[in-house]
């Protein structure tokens, strides 16, 4: 899956529980609970690959999940679908 403004990877890291998102690059499924994540140049992002992500979802520009592109634990649903915080003053 190629990532863009209309296909954003939203994830929760396994060890820290921190939520993040990635709008460029691509992901490949490596089996249940595992992803390979690459930056826009095609270089692997090891800190996001394998089983380092606890929950993930590809969302469109409206924040809606793309069918078949998600693995979300129940406790991570609020994090995955949380509105991004505006940090501008």
PASE-859981 format. One record per residue (C-alpha): z negated, x, y. Coordinates in Angstrom, 1 decimal. Example, Ala and Ser with C-alpha at 12.3 -4.5 7.8 and 13.67 -1.06 7.14 Angstrom:
REM residues 2
<atom><zz>-7.8</zz><xx>12.3</xx><yy>-4.5</yy></atom>
<atom><zz>-7.1</zz><xx>13.7</xx><yy>-1.1</yy></atom>
***
This chain:
REM residues 89
<atom><zz>0.0</zz><xx>0.0</xx><yy>0.0</yy></atom>
<atom><zz>1.1</zz><xx>1.4</xx><yy>3.4</yy></atom>
<atom><zz>-1.6</zz><xx>0.9</xx><yy>6.0</yy></atom>
<atom><zz>-0.8</zz><xx>-0.3</xx><yy>9.6</yy></atom>
<atom><zz>-2.1</zz><xx>-2.6</xx><yy>12.3</yy></atom>
<atom><zz>-1.2</zz><xx>-5.5</xx><yy>10.0</yy></atom>
<atom><zz>-2.6</zz><xx>-3.9</xx><yy>6.8</yy></atom>
<atom><zz>-6.0</zz><xx>-2.3</xx><yy>7.5</yy></atom>
<atom><zz>-8.3</zz><xx>-0.8</xx><yy>4.9</yy></atom>
<atom><zz>-11.8</zz><xx>-2.0</xx><yy>5.5</yy></atom>
<atom><zz>-14.4</zz><xx>-0.3</xx><yy>3.3</yy></atom>
<atom><zz>-18.1</zz><xx>0.3</xx><yy>2.6</yy></atom>
<atom><zz>-19.1</zz><xx>3.8</xx><yy>1.4</yy></atom>
<atom><zz>-20.9</zz><xx>3.9</xx><yy>-1.8</yy></atom>
<atom><zz>-23.7</zz><xx>6.4</xx><yy>-0.9</yy></atom>
<atom><zz>-24.5</zz><xx>5.4</xx><yy>2.7</yy></atom>
<atom><zz>-23.4</zz><xx>1.8</xx><yy>2.9</yy></atom>
<atom><zz>-21.5</zz><xx>2.6</xx><yy>6.1</yy></atom>
<atom><zz>-18.6</zz><xx>0.3</xx><yy>7.0</yy></atom>
<atom><zz>-15.3</zz><xx>1.9</xx><yy>8.1</yy></atom>
<atom><zz>-11.7</zz><xx>1.1</xx><yy>8.5</yy></atom>
<atom><zz>-8.4</zz><xx>3.0</xx><yy>8.3</yy></atom>
<atom><zz>-5.1</zz><xx>1.8</xx><yy>10.0</yy></atom>
<atom><zz>-2.7</zz><xx>4.6</xx><yy>9.0</yy></atom>
<atom><zz>-1.8</zz><xx>6.3</xx><yy>5.7</yy></atom>
<atom><zz>-1.7</zz><xx>4.6</xx><yy>2.3</yy></atom>
<atom><zz>-3.8</zz><xx>3.7</xx><yy>-0.6</yy></atom>
<atom><zz>-3.1</zz><xx>3.6</xx><yy>-4.4</yy></atom>
<atom><zz>-5.3</zz><xx>2.0</xx><yy>-7.0</yy></atom>
<atom><zz>-6.6</zz><xx>4.3</xx><yy>-9.6</yy></atom>
<atom><zz>-8.2</zz><xx>1.7</xx><yy>-11.8</yy></atom>
<atom><zz>-11.2</zz><xx>-0.6</xx><yy>-11.4</yy></atom>
<atom><zz>-13.5</zz><xx>0.6</xx><yy>-8.6</yy></atom>
<atom><zz>-11.4</zz><xx>3.6</xx><yy>-7.7</yy></atom>
<atom><zz>-8.8</zz><xx>4.3</xx><yy>-5.0</yy></atom>
<atom><zz>-6.7</zz><xx>7.2</xx><yy>-3.9</yy></atom>
<atom><zz>-6.6</zz><xx>7.3</xx><yy>-0.1</yy></atom>
<atom><zz>-4.0</zz><xx>9.4</xx><yy>1.9</yy></atom>
<atom><zz>-3.6</zz><xx>10.1</xx><yy>5.6</yy></atom>
<atom><zz>-0.4</zz><xx>9.4</xx><yy>7.5</yy></atom>
<atom><zz>1.0</zz><xx>12.9</xx><yy>6.5</yy></atom>
<atom><zz>0.4</zz><xx>12.1</xx><yy>2.8</yy></atom>
<atom><zz>-2.6</zz><xx>14.4</xx><yy>2.4</yy></atom>
<atom><zz>-5.4</zz><xx>13.1</xx><yy>0.2</yy></atom>
<atom><zz>-8.6</zz><xx>12.0</xx><yy>1.9</yy></atom>
<atom><zz>-11.1</zz><xx>13.1</xx><yy>-0.7</yy></atom>
<atom><zz>-14.1</zz><xx>11.7</xx><yy>1.1</yy></atom>
<atom><zz>-12.6</zz><xx>8.2</xx><yy>0.6</yy></atom>
<atom><zz>-10.9</zz><xx>8.6</xx><yy>-2.7</yy></atom>
<atom><zz>-12.1</zz><xx>8.1</xx><yy>-6.3</yy></atom>
<atom><zz>-15.2</zz><xx>6.0</xx><yy>-6.5</yy></atom>
<atom><zz>-16.6</zz><xx>7.0</xx><yy>-3.1</yy></atom>
<atom><zz>-16.0</zz><xx>3.5</xx><yy>-1.8</yy></atom>
<atom><zz>-18.3</zz><xx>0.7</xx><yy>-2.9</yy></atom>
<atom><zz>-16.3</zz><xx>-2.2</xx><yy>-1.6</yy></atom>
<atom><zz>-12.9</zz><xx>-2.5</xx><yy>0.1</yy></atom>
<atom><zz>-10.3</zz><xx>-4.9</xx><yy>1.3</yy></atom>
<atom><zz>-6.9</zz><xx>-4.8</xx><yy>3.0</yy></atom>
<atom><zz>-6.9</zz><xx>-7.2</xx><yy>5.9</yy></atom>
<atom><zz>-4.1</zz><xx>-8.4</xx><yy>8.1</yy></atom>
<atom><zz>-4.0</zz><xx>-8.4</xx><yy>11.9</yy></atom>
<atom><zz>-6.1</zz><xx>-11.7</xx><yy>11.9</yy></atom>
<atom><zz>-8.8</zz><xx>-10.2</xx><yy>9.7</yy></atom>
<atom><zz>-7.7</zz><xx>-12.2</xx><yy>6.7</yy></atom>
<atom><zz>-7.8</zz><xx>-10.6</xx><yy>3.2</yy></atom>
<atom><zz>-4.4</zz><xx>-9.8</xx><yy>1.6</yy></atom>
<atom><zz>-4.2</zz><xx>-11.5</xx><yy>-1.8</yy></atom>
<atom><zz>-4.9</zz><xx>-9.0</xx><yy>-4.7</yy></atom>
<atom><zz>-6.0</zz><xx>-6.2</xx><yy>-2.4</yy></atom>
<atom><zz>-9.7</zz><xx>-6.3</xx><yy>-2.5</yy></atom>
<atom><zz>-12.8</zz><xx>-5.3</xx><yy>-4.6</yy></atom>
<atom><zz>-15.9</zz><xx>-6.5</xx><yy>-2.7</yy></atom>
<atom><zz>-19.5</zz><xx>-6.7</xx><yy>-4.0</yy></atom>
<atom><zz>-21.3</zz><xx>-9.9</xx><yy>-2.9</yy></atom>
<atom><zz>-23.8</zz><xx>-8.0</xx><yy>-0.8</yy></atom>
<atom><zz>-20.9</zz><xx>-6.3</xx><yy>1.2</yy></atom>
<atom><zz>-19.1</zz><xx>-9.5</xx><yy>2.2</yy></atom>
<atom><zz>-20.8</zz><xx>-9.6</xx><yy>5.6</yy></atom>
<atom><zz>-20.0</zz><xx>-6.0</xx><yy>6.3</yy></atom>
<atom><zz>-16.4</zz><xx>-6.2</xx><yy>5.2</yy></atom>
<atom><zz>-15.7</zz><xx>-9.3</xx><yy>7.3</yy></atom>
<atom><zz>-17.9</zz><xx>-8.4</xx><yy>10.3</yy></atom>
<atom><zz>-16.2</zz><xx>-8.5</xx><yy>13.7</yy></atom>
<atom><zz>-15.8</zz><xx>-4.9</xx><yy>15.1</yy></atom>
<atom><zz>-18.3</zz><xx>-4.1</xx><yy>17.9</yy></atom>
<atom><zz>-16.8</zz><xx>-3.5</xx><yy>21.3</yy></atom>
<atom><zz>-18.2</zz><xx>-0.2</xx><yy>22.5</yy></atom>
<atom><zz>-16.6</zz><xx>-0.1</xx><yy>25.9</yy></atom>
<atom><zz>-18.8</zz><xx>-0.5</xx><yy>29.0</yy></atom>
***
